[in-house]
Amino acid sequence: MFSINAIEIPAFLTNEMINVLGYSLSWLEFVGVTTSVVGVALGVTGKQITWPWWGSSSVIYLILFYQWGLLASALLQVVFIAAGVMGWFEWGPKGASPAKLNGKEKLFWLFGLLSLWAVFIPLFGYAQESQVYFGNWALVVSDTFLLAGSVIAQVLMVYQKFEAWILWFVVDLVAAIEYLKLEYYFTSILYVVFVAIAVIGWRTWLSRANSLK
């Protein structure tokens, strides 16, 4: 039995499911990728059911990122789980009603993003318990951007702002490149899919926001 703090999962889930060109894909990563794609795709439709899928994938990736030593990405999953609960109640049975941010709100959230990023960089950069981070400032900068950007994007998602998808596009693109460099190829492919879904979500929610004026 594999354990991570209080979380225990069957050992077979961490075993290799398939080896593709030398990349070992575990059952756990496969399930995480599958639930993530379903959750994000449902988010485009604005349906409330997206949030349980999102939360389930976040629990799986919390374990995976912790295993991989990516502390910022692991912490982000905790935020996603909390946002999943909030999103379920905020959207309600009727789902999302997309709206736009005004100019002042855009500046507020941009400032929030940059402020969080500025705090996270030194916080995780000197985290000696993570050998993946320590001394690797390029990775620290990219991974903390993923944390800060995803937090803001998730909050905007909960409050049904179409600009969430614009930020998801940027975050997912950075994530795809980061995980590719770290040789987590299957997860990198997942984020390439997320980039495409973000474009679809962007156009869909913008259209709905315009129609609801």
Buried (B, 14 or more C-beta within 10 A) or exposed (E): EBEEEEEEBEEEBBEEBEEEEEEEBBBBBBBBBBBBBBBBBBBBEBBBBBBBBBBBBBBBBBBBBBBBBBBBBBBBBEBBBBBBEBBBEBBEEEBBEBBBBEEEEEEEBEEBBEEBBEEBBEBBBEBEEBEBBBEBEEBBBBBBBBBBBBBBBBBBBBBBBBBBBBBBBBBBBBBBBBBBEBEBBBBBBBBBBBBEBBBEBBEBBBEBBEEEE
